[in-house]
Amino acid sequence: MSIKRRFWRKNTPGLDCREVGKVLQSYLDGELDDADAPLVAAHLDKCRDCGLEAATYDRIKAALAQPMPEGADPEAIERLRRFGQGLADS
């Protein structure tokens, strides 16, 4: 996957929050190409808001990957899975 930048931003160094937001899930899943991944990483290092969003996605993804705890409400777990999938899809 590659980042599509607007024609007036192509010569501007770095990415803005909107550009990062569009590819954040792909970045976290390791699906960005070698040219774009460092740009996203650099933005996440300097932008507190985007960095927090990435950290939240990582925590949700890790929680969803864990086996269901004993005694956990299956409906609550399914709601959490749908919520996480909704974040990934948006």
Secondary structure, DSSP 4 states (H G I P E B T S, - for coil): ------TTTTTSSS--HHHHHHHHHHHHTT-S-TTTHHHHHHHHHH-HHHHHHHHHHHHHHHHHHSPPPTT--HHHHHHHHHHHHHHHH-
